[in-house]
Amino acid sequence: MKKIVNVYPLDNYEILVEFEGGEKRIKDMKPYLNKGVFSKLNDKEFFKSVKVVFDSVSWNDEIDMCADSIYESSTEYKQ
């Protein structure tokens, strides 16, 4: 299981997720913006409040994504 150590909100509703060992990946959140509780992410200020909570990416008590899900559905970050 991958462990998330940090997350950064990016423009265009993407997040940069840093995993243990230094690997970084980009997760595009746009496909989720019209789905259930994820629609709250349309608020840019709320979107920017993303943080790491217990090895998950979280915006509040309702919206979170586990490390494995993010890893599997993200792309390699290329600087």
N, C-alpha and C positions, 0 to 999 in steps of 0.2 A: 504494500500500500504506500502510495506517495504521501508525503507530508507537506502541507502548504506552510511557508514561513512568512510570506508577505503578499499583499495584493495592492495594486494601484489602479485607480480609475483612469481611463484614457478617453480621448475624444471619440465621437462616433459610437458610443455605447459599447466599448470594448474594455476589458480589464486585462492587466498584465499580472500574471500569477507567478510568483517565485516559489519553487519547490526546494525542499531540503537537498543539499548538494549543489545548489546554484543554478539548476535548470529553470529557465523562464519560458512561459508559454502565453499566447494571446487567446482569450476566450471572447468571441463575438456574442454579445447579449441581445442584439437586434431581433433575432428570431423569437425571443421570449417576450418582447415588449407588449404584445397583445394577448398574453396567456395568463388568465387568472390573477393571482396576487403579483405576478411579475409586472403587470401593467403599471404598478407604482414606480417602476424604474424609469418611466417616461419623464418623471420629474428629475431634471439634471442635478439639482442639489441633493436630492435623496440618493440618486445613483452614485454620486461622489462620496457618500457616507460608507461605502463598502469597507469591510474589515475582515480579519481572520478570527474565527471563533471555533475552538475545538476542532482543528483540522478541516474546517469548512470555510467557504466564502459566504459572508452573511451581510445582509442589509438591515435586518431587524429580526424579531422573533418569528416572523412568518416566512421570510425569504432567505433561503440558504441553498448552497450547492456543495456536495461533498467533493473531496479532492479527486477521487477516482473518476467521477463523472466529468469534472472539469478537464482532467488530464486527457481523457479519451476523446473529448469533443473540442479540443483546442489545437492551435497550431504552434509550431516552434517559433520562438521570438528570435528574429534576426536583426542584430544591431546594425 
